[in-house]
Amino acid sequence: MNIWTWKRGRKLLSFLILTFAISACTDTLESSVVVYDNDFSTLDLKGFENGRLFIFQNDTIAGHYHNEEVSVKLENLPSHNMLKITTEILIHDSWDGNADDGLSGPDYWFFGIDDEEIFRTTFSNSPCESTYCLYQSFPNSYFRQNVPKSGSTRTNMPGLCIFGAFPNYTSRYTVSKIIRHQSSDVKIFWNSELRQDNSPDPKCDESWSLAKITVEALIVN
């Protein structure tokens, strides 16, 4: 065997070992069951704490919230080792993203399960120009510099309060995370840490709402 053939053989063997290792570590989805799906169209707030409904753009949604926790408790879940939680949220009015000027930010939104925070990010509804741009972290977790409304699914809605007469001041996002979980019960919570110290009505200045929640119980091996 010449040296060239030997080297090619070693490279092939290394490639096969790496491929096997990657495939051996790949998780397999064995089952998925939707255990909760609520777009609030039936006015269902069963299991909620601090749940309230209102109409926005002809849709019934839960909100609106400002630095206050809302949660839902689900019981008697089927056997699972993962939960996939998908939340569709509306970000209203003058969110300032990663701004850190001591008055107006950062504007955090976060969610978690069973008193454990899972995901924290920021959103920005501000215009973005070459000389002025308040970046946000979403679709990444905080801290990441992305342009305002990155990852949004809709941006052409008016604001809710302070910018209610102006278009493009409510943005819709889908936040989806898969989390290790095995208990038959779970509490899912959502909250924010919004800062607008120079506003006489902070809730009118910045708030958020829940448009839809979907929870899937997964078995992954």
C-alpha positions, 0 to 999 in steps of 0.5 A: 500500500502506498502512502497516498492510498493509506492517507485516503483510507484514514480520511475515509475511516475518519469520515465514517466514524464522524458520520456514525457519531453524528447519527448516533446522537440524533434525537428521534421524535417518537410521538407528539400530542397537542395538549393545549391550543388556544387562540381565545376565539372561544373566550376560554381562560380556563387555568389562567391566572391574571387572564383577561380578554379584549378585541384588537383588530377584530380578534379576541386576544389576551392582554394587554399587559405591562410588567405583570405576569400571566400564566396558565396551568395545565394538568394531567398531561400524557406521558412525555419528556419534552414540551414544545411551547409556541406563543404568538404575541403582539408587541404594542406601541413604543418598545425600545429594544436594547436601548440602555439610556437609563430611561427607556430600556432595555425592554425585556419580554420573557417566558418560562415554566414552573418558576424557571425562566426559559427565554428572555429577549427584547423587541423594538417597534422604533424606526431604524435609520442610518443615524438612529436605530434601537436594535432588538435581540429577537429572534435571539435571546438577549443580548443580540443586535438585530434590526427592529421587527426582525423575525416578525410575522406581521407589522402593519397593524396600528399601535394600541394606545399611545400610537393607536392612530399610527400604522406599524406600531403593533408587531406580531411574533411567534416564539417557539421553544422545546423544553425538557419536562416530564411532570404531569402538570406544568405552569407556563408563565409570561412577563415583561420588564419594560422601562419608560421612566419619562412617561406619565402612563407607561402601560399606554406607552408599551404593552404586549398581548397573547394572540395564541398559545399551543403546547405539544407533549413530545416523546423524544429518544 
